[in-house]
Amino acid sequence: VQLQAYGGGLVQAGGSLRLSCAASGRTFESVAVGWFRQAPGKERECVAAISWRSISTYYADSVEGRFTISRDNAKNTGYLQMNSLKPEDTAVYYCAADSRLRRAIVRTAPNEYGYWGKGTLVTVSS
């Protein structure tokens, strides 16, 4: 699976952005997708993840209620809708695909994801 994240940019606090993750490869529909972010000087963290059938989702506490993860397997695309953005959401955002097929429960550790796209920068100004 090859991935490309896009949709980042500069937005004022309180604004919204939608990130997209375009995937190529026949296995996209069978793997979980995670969105990670990494701010300068910080470790990469999982902010949201969705299972291959969209049955299981995960949100980090810091984004719960503000971010929504979704996917459209017919379009081989994943999404991260980000609302009520805060300056602390500023980071490079990455989408990633699970290393294993058809896991029922999503994982949040970066080492569980074997496929990564190039990141897209999100900057939230105060």
N, C-alpha and C positions, 0 to 999 in steps of 0.2 A: 504494500500500500504506500503510495506517495501522497503527501499532504501539502497543502499550501493554505496558510491562514492569511486573511486580508480583512480590511475594514477598520483598522485602527486609525487614529488621528488625534487631533487636539480638540478638546471639548471643555466647556466650563463646568464647574461643579454643579451638580443637579441635572446635568444633561444626560443624553443617552447615546449609545453606539450599539451597532449590531456587528459582531464579528462573524465571518463565515470561514468554513474550512472545506475547501474543495479537495476531493480525494479521487485518485485514480486506482484502478485495480479491482478485481472481481470480489475480493473478500471484505470490502468496506462494510457491507450490510451484515456481516457476521462478527464484527468486532465492536467492542465498546470504544467510545470516543471520550477523551478527556481534554479539558482546557486547563492549562497551567499558566502561571505568570511568574516572572522573576523581576524584581526591582533591584536597582543597584545595591550591592552589598548584602543582598538577602538570598536565601535559598529559593530554589524553584518550588512552588507550591501548587497543589491542585485546587482550583477554585470551583470546578464543576465537572461532572462526568455523567455519561448516560450509557446504559447497556445497549446491546445490539438490537434488542426489540423495543427499546425505550420504556421498558417496564421498571427498571431500577435507575434511580438518579441519586446524585450526591451533590451537595453544595457545602462549601466552606462556611463556617459561621459568619465570617466577615462579609459574605455576599448574599447570604440567605435572605430571600424576600426582595432582593434588588436585581439579581441576575437570573436568567432563565436559559437553560440548555435545551436544545432540541436537535433533531436530525431528520433528514429526508433521504431515505435510502434509495428511492427512485432517482434522485438527483445526485447521489453520492456526495452529499454535502451535510456538514454539521454547522450548528449556529450557536452563538452565545449572545443573547440579548442582554445588554447592560443598561440598567436604568438607575437614576439617582446616583450618578457617579460622584465619587469623592476623590480629593487629591491623593489619598492613600491607595487608590486603585491604579495609580500611575505605575506602569510596568511594561515589559515586553510580554505579550501573550502568545502562547504556543498552543496549537492543537496537536493531539497525539492519538494514535490508535493502539489498542491493546495488543500485546504479543500473542495472546491466546484467543482462539475462536470461541464464540458463544458462551462466554462466562455469564452466569446469571446475575452475579453481584459485581458491581463496578469496583475497581481498585483505585486507590488514590496515590500510591507511591510511584514516582517517576520511573523507577526501574521495572515496573510492570508493563510499561508501554515501550514497544520496540520500534515504533514508527513515529517520526516527528517531522513536522513542517517547520519552515523558517518562521520566525516570530513576526508579529506585527506590533508596533509600538502604540500604546495608548497613553496619552498625556492628559491629565485632568488639572485644569488650572483653578486656583481658588478665587 
